[in-house]
Amino acid sequence: MHKKSNGFKSPTYKLVDFFEKSRDKWKAKHKVSKRENKRLGNQVVAVEKSRERWRTECREVRGEVQSLKKQLSDLQKKGGD
């Protein structure tokens, strides 16, 4: 009888178990990484939205401050005349 060599010394049933477990561990690890990547991506989007909201609010407040400074300056000029 001639045995076909698969290049491994261990019995096939042991190799199958080993490779299945290895594959399952890799899939589980990949799933966790994918979930973490998705979570971080969502966090980036949330932070960018928040920063844009704060930038817009800051611009509005700066414009209001300039307007109030101009009004104060005009009132001081009128009061000084």
C-alpha positions in Angstrom: 0.0 0.0 0.0 1.2 3.4 -0.9 0.3 6.3 1.5 -0.2 9.7 -0.1 1.9 12.3 1.7 0.4 15.6 2.5 3.6 17.1 3.8 2.5 16.8 7.5 3.6 14.2 9.9 0.5 14.5 12.1 -2.7 12.6 11.4 -5.2 14.4 9.2 -7.9 14.5 11.9 -5.6 16.3 14.3 -4.6 18.8 11.6 -8.2 19.5 10.7 -9.0 20.2 14.3 -6.0 22.5 14.7 -6.7 24.4 11.5 -10.4 24.8 12.4 -9.6 26.2 15.8 -6.9 28.4 14.3 -9.4 29.7 11.7 -12.1 30.3 14.3 -9.7 32.2 16.5 -8.7 34.4 13.6 -12.3 35.0 12.7 -13.2 36.0 16.2 -10.1 38.3 16.4 -11.1 39.9 13.1 -14.7 40.4 14.2 -13.5 42.2 17.4 -11.1 44.4 15.3 -13.9 45.2 12.8 -16.2 46.2 15.6 -13.5 48.4 17.2 -12.8 50.0 13.8 -16.5 50.8 13.3 -16.7 52.2 16.8 -13.7 54.4 16.3 -15.0 55.5 12.9 -18.3 56.6 14.4 -16.4 58.4 17.2 -14.4 60.3 14.6 -17.6 61.4 12.8 -19.1 62.5 16.1 -16.0 64.5 17.1 -15.9 66.2 13.7 -19.6 67.2 13.9 -19.1 68.5 17.5 -16.0 70.5 16.4 -17.9 72.0 13.5 -20.8 72.9 15.7 -18.4 74.6 18.2 -16.6 76.5 15.3 -20.0 77.8 14.0 -21.0 78.9 17.5 -17.7 80.6 18.0 -18.0 82.5 14.8 -21.4 83.6 15.7 -20.3 84.8 19.1 -17.3 86.6 17.7 -19.6 88.4 15.3 -21.9 89.3 18.1 -19.0 90.6 20.2 -17.7 92.7 17.4 -21.2 94.2 16.9 -21.5 94.9 20.6 -18.1 96.5 20.7 -19.0 98.7 17.7 -22.3 99.7 19.5 -20.4 100.5 22.7 -17.9 102.6 20.7 -20.7 104.5 19.0 -22.4 105.1 22.3 -19.2 106.3 23.9 -18.6 108.7 21.0 -22.1 110.1 21.3 -21.8 110.5 25.0 -18.5 112.2 24.7 -19.8 114.9 22.3 
